[in-house]
Amino acid sequence: MKRLIERSRSVGEVLRWVTQNPSKVSASHYPIALHKLGQLLQQQQPGQATVNGENRGPGQMLEQPEFQTLCQAIISGCSKFDNFSIVNCLYAAAALGLPGESPLVRVLEDESRSRLGRFNQKDVSMVFSSEANNKALEAIFSSQLFYENRQERFIRSMAEWLPRKAENLTPYTMALIAKYVARHRLREPRLLDTIANFLLKRGEQLDSKVIQKLVFPFSRMNYRPSNHSELFPKLEAILEQKAGSSPLATVNILMSMFQLSHFPQTVLHQVFSPAFITNVMSSPYALIVRRYLSLLDAAVELEFRDYSGPRLDPRYRVLMFEHALTADEANRKYSYKGLVAEALRQLVGEECYRQDEVLPPGYCTDFLLWINRSGTVLPLSRVPAASKAPSAHTTTSPAAISLRSSVLALTSDLQDFAPVVLSVNDKWHYCQNSDILVGSRAMRDRHLRLLGYCLVQV
């Protein structure tokens, strides 16, 4: 039967073989038949798409009794099909151009979703590239199994077809895609640019909480979209109007833009204004917003020297982080930090470095050392107190100390002492399969250098 279907020269011939010999047709024959129909329809020239006097173009073929019989046979038996046949039927149906609301596609999608946990990666990729509609994509990206596992083959495939179908997706679906890409640090430019184009076209209609989710992958992957010259001003205009509606989303969006070295001045005027601060301080998320505002304020001082607007009141400044990041703690057993610590203990001794030191404005460092002009690592007891970085555990909050003063303190004795941050960059600090640091890590490194520290990457 397989050879008969594959050798068929017309749509009618394929349909006759399949519908008139039901006892000889197995599950594996149905996707072959659907694929063959698609090939024959593509090969037909105008005026040739007729069989027995009937037009057999794509639209007309769907109405033919023989084709309806074929579809009903698949619908009736698909629950007993093997995974390969289910996946290939769905893929062939998509290639054939069957509408998403057709009974055949709906049944195949439902059956595929119910088996998602049992599919291998090739099956998953084929299903996902076939199910390019809101309902299917929402189900896929909402799947915990899919969310927790990196599907690189599918992402590469999706980067090909998503730009053509993005306009038909809902903001919720696009936000799910953005969340997945960010979680797995997938720096796929075509996919990120598609999200950026979606945001540029639909941004004014979106809630700031949704915008926050769509913007995050850019900073996470340290990637400026190709349309950033249009997108960033558009985001600034939107934030000017919606800054107070969701303060946490606003500062998250600002943080993403800062990590990409874009500083929206007019929005900063708003978030550092007394009205915004008062609103934040009375909210349940006051502390987390204060942390973000403190880091934004520090970034303004270090990187945006031309800014002349309001700044965060020193009373509200706190450290962004008071200890190692959650990801670093969770992955500590996979890190090389332990090996580096042991090497330092043997080479210079424990009295010559600090581990996991948090430096203003709240950056956790792997190892902090001081080196003199001759290249000798100094014991901490020999480093002048005025030159030492203030500890996060001192009684006076280091976040309340002017960063400019910290820079002066660090550089005043720079001819004699150099503060060195030894940074152990593990794989989760980089975009997937890339040597590009994620945005938060890249901004941390920029700021530490501006504060006078010498960074050594391991």
N, C-alpha and C positions, 0 to 999 in steps of 0.2 A: 504493500500500500504506500509506503514511504516513497519508493521509486516512481510509482504511478503519479502521485501528487507532484513530485518534483519535476517530472517530465511533461506535465500538462502545459498546453500552449494557450489556454484561454481560461477566463474566470469561470465560465460555464462548465468546463471540463473538470476543474478542481471541485466545484460544488457537487457535480454528479458523483464523482468517486467517493466523496465523503458521506453524502446524504443517502445514496442508494445502496451502500454496503456497510450499514451500521455494525454488523457483527464482526467485521474485519478491521474496524477502526478502534485504536487504543488511545489512551490519554496523550501519548507522545505525538500522535498524528495531528492533533488539533492545532498546536502552535505551528507545525510545518505548513498546514493548510492556510492558516491566517497569514503567515509570512509570504507564502507563494502568491496569495491573492494580492498582497501589497506590491510585490514585484511586478506582477502582470499589469496592475492598474498604472504603475509608473511607466511601464514600457509602451502602453497604448498611445497611439497617435490620434489626433482628432479625426473622427469619421470611422475609426476602427473599433471603437468600444461598444460593439453590438454583438449579441449572441442570440440566434433564433429570432432576429428582428427586434430584440429588446436592448435598450441602452444599458450598458453595464459599467458606467462611470461610478466613482466612489459613492456619491449621494444616492444614485438609483440602485446600486448594488445592495445597499442596506435595506431596501424595501422588498427585495426579491424573496419569494417563499423559501427557496433553497438556502439562502444565506440565513434567514430566520431559523430554519431547521438546524443549521450548523450551530448557531448561537445557543439555541435551546438545549442542544445536546451537551454543550460545554457547561451551561448553567446547571443542568440537572446532575452532571457527574463530577463537577470540579471539587466537591468536598472529598472525593476519593482519589483525586489526582495526586501524584507525587509533587514535591516542591518544585522540581525542575520544570515540569509541565505547567504548573500554575504560573510561575514567573515568566516563562516564555510566552504563554498565552497573553498575559497582561502586556508584556513588551510588544508583542506582535499587534495586539489590538491598538496600542498607542501609535505604533508606526503606521498602521492602517488608517489612522485618523478618526477612529470611532469616538463620538462625543462622550465626555465624562459622565453624563447623566444616562447613558444607555444602560439597559439592564445587564448586559454582558460585562461591561467595565465595572459597574457597581459591585456585582457579585465577585468578580476577580479581585477587586481592591479589598473588599471585606475579608475574603479568604486569605489574601496575602497578609493583611494586618494581623489576623488571628494567628498566623504562623511566624510572625516576625522573629520571635526568639529562637526559631529552629532553622532559620536561613543562614547559609554561609555568606561570606562577604560579596562574592560574585552575584549571588541571588539578590542580596540586599541592594547592590548597586543598580541592577537591572530593574528591580521593582521601583526604586526611588526615582530613576530617570523616566519611568513610565507614568508615575503618579504625580504629575506636575500640576496639581490644583490645590486650592486652599485646604479643603477638607482632608485630603491625603497627606499633604505636607505638615499640617497641624498635628495629625495623628502620629506621623513619623517622628517629628522633632519633639513631641511631647512624650515619646516613649523613653522611659528611664534607661532601658537597655541600649537604645541607640545613643542617647545623650551621654552615657558614660563611656562609650567606645568611639574611638576615632575612625571614621570611615573616609580615608583619604581618596580612595578610588571614586567614591560617590561625589565627594566635594569637587574633584577635578571634572567629573562629568557634569555636575550641576553648574559649574562655572561656565560651561558651554551653552546650556539652554536657559538658565535662569534670566539672563538679560532680556531674552525675547518674551518672557512670560511674567516679568516682575510687575508690570502695570496691572495685572489681574489679581495680584496677591493682596491680602489684607495687611494692615500694619501689624496685627497680631502675629500673622505667619512670618512676616519679615523679621519681627523682633525675635521670634524663636530661632530663626536661622542665624541671626546675629549673635544670639546667646551661645549657640553651639560652636560657631566659628571662634568666638572669643575664648570659650572654655578650653578648646583644644589648640589654641594659639596657631590657627591655620592662616598663614599670611598669603592668601590667594588673591592677587590684585584684581582680577576680573570680578570675583565675588564681592570684594570690598567696594569696588567702584559701582557695582550694581546697587548695593545698599545705599551708597552715597547719592546716586542718581534718584533713587526712590525717595530719599530724604529731601533732596532738593525740590522735587516736584510736589511732595505731599506734606512737607514740614509744617506749613502754616495751619494745616487741618489737624495736626497731631497734638495729643497731650504731651506735656514736657516729660512725663514719666516714660512714655514710649520713645520719645526722642533720645532720652538718656540711654535706653537700651540699644538704639540703632547707632549712636555715636561711639559707644564704648569699644567696639572692635577696632576702630581706627587707632585709638590710643594704646589699646592692649597690644596691637601688632606694630606699634610705632610706625604707622602708615598714613601719609597724607594722601587722601583721594585725589584722583586726577582732576576733579572739579572743585578742589578746595578753594580756589580763588572766588568761586561763586557760592559755594556751600557755606564757608565760614561766615561771610557777611550776612547771609540769610539766617544762620543760626543766631548770630548776634541780635538781629532785628527781632527774631522770635523770642529770645530770652528777655529782651527789653520789655516786651509786653507781658510775659508770663513768669517773670522771675519770682514773684511773690506767691504764685499759686501752688508751687511745690518746691520749697527751699532746698530740700535734699536733692531733688532731681537737678535743680539749677546748679548747685555747687558740683555735682557729679559731672555735668556737661562741661562746666568751666574747667574742672580738673583734666578732663580728656583733652580739651583745647590747649591747656597749659603744657601738658606732656608733649604735645606736638609743636610747642614753641609758638603758639598763637595766643595773643593777649587782648581780649575784647575790652577796651577801656570803658566804654559806656556802661557795660554790664557790671564791671567792677565798682563803678560809682554806686550802683544800686545795692550790691551785696554787702558793701562795707558801710552802707548808710545806717543811721540810728534806727530807722523804721524797720529795715530788714533784720537787723540784729535783735531788736526787741521782739519781733515776731518769732524769731528762731529760739530765743532763750525761754520762751513760754511753751515750746513744743516738746513732745516726747522724744524727739530725735535731736535735742539740743547739743548733746556732747559730740555726736558724730559730725554734725554740721560745724561745730566749733573746731574740731580737728581739721576738717577740710579747709575752713576759712583761714586757720593758722598757717597751713602749708601754702595756700594761695598767697597769703600775705608775705610769707617768706620768699616765694617765687617772684613776686612783684619786686621786692627789694633787691634780689639777686640778678634778675634777668630783664626787668622792665623798668629801666632807670628813667625813662621819659615820662613815666606815669606821675601825675601831680594831684590826683584825686584823693578822696578819703581812704584811710587805712584802718585795719582792724584795731580796735581799742586794746592796748596791752593787757587790760584786765581779763580779756577773753582768750588770750593766746595760750594754747596748750600744745603739747607734743602730738604730732600726727600719730606716731606709734611709740609705745613705751617698752616694747620688747620685740623679739624676732617675729617676722610675719608668720601667719598661720601656715601658709604653704611651706615655708622653710622648716617650721617645726614638724609638720606632718611628714615631710620628706627627709628629715635629718638622717635617717638610717641609710638613705640612698646618696647622701652628699659626700663630697670629698673633704668637707670641712674637718672631720675628725682626723683624717690623715695629715692635713695641713697643721692642725693644732699639735699633734704629736711631733711633727717635724720641727715646729717652732720651739716646743719645750726642749727638744734635744739640742737645737742650734743656738738659741739665745736665752733660754730659761724663762720660766713663768713670770718672773719679776719684770720682764722687758716688754710685755704686751698685754693688752686687754682684749678679751673675746666677747662678742655680742654686745659691744658698747653702743648705746643709743646716743647719737649726736643731734644737737638742734639743727633743723626744726623737727626732728623726730625720725631720723634715718638710722636703722640698725646696721652696724658695720660688723663684718666677720672678725677682723683683727685690726687693732690700732697699735701702731708702733711709732717711736720717735728715733730719728737718725740724725747724728751730728754731721758737721761738714766733712769729716774724714770717713764717713760711711759706717760708723759704729752705731749699732742699735743700743740705745741708752736704757738703763733701768728706769722705771717710772719715778723712782725716788730722786733721780738726778735731773728730771725735767722741771724747769721753773713752773711754779703753780700758776702764774699768770699766763703761761703759754699752753697749759693743758686745756683740752676741750672740756667744757663743763659737763658733768655727769648728769644723766637723766634722773639720778636718784639723790641729787642734792636737795637741801631743804628749800632753796629758792628755785622756782621753776625755771629751767633754762630757756623755755619758750618765751619767758617774759623779758629775756635779755636781748637787746638789739643785735640782730645778725651782723650789722655793720661793725658793732663793737667786737663781736667774736672774730670777724675777719682781721680787724686791726690787732687783736690780741695774738692771733695765730701767726700773723706775718711780721710782727714787730721784731721777733727774735729769729726770723727765718734764715738770717745769715748764719746762725749757729745751730738751729734745730729745724728739722723738717718733719711734720706730722704725716705719717704714711698709713693709708687704709689698704690693707691686703684684702682683696675682694674675691671670694670663691664663687664664681659664676657656674651654677649647675644648669642642667638642661632645661629646667622649668623657668629659668630666667631668660630664655631665648624663645623666639618664634620657632614653631616646629620645623625641623630640618633646615635651620637657618643659623647664621651667625649674627643676626640682628637681635639686640636686646629688646625685651618687652618695654613698653613706654614708661611704666613706673620706675623700672630699674634704670633706664637711660636718663630720666630726669634726676633721679637720685645721684647718679654719677656726675651729671652736670653741676648740680648744686654743691656737692662735696668739693669739686675742683674749684668752684667759685669761692668757696669758703676757705680755700687755702690748703686743702689736703692734697697730697700726692697719691693718686690711685694706682695700685698695681693689681692687674687682673690675673687670676689663676684659673 
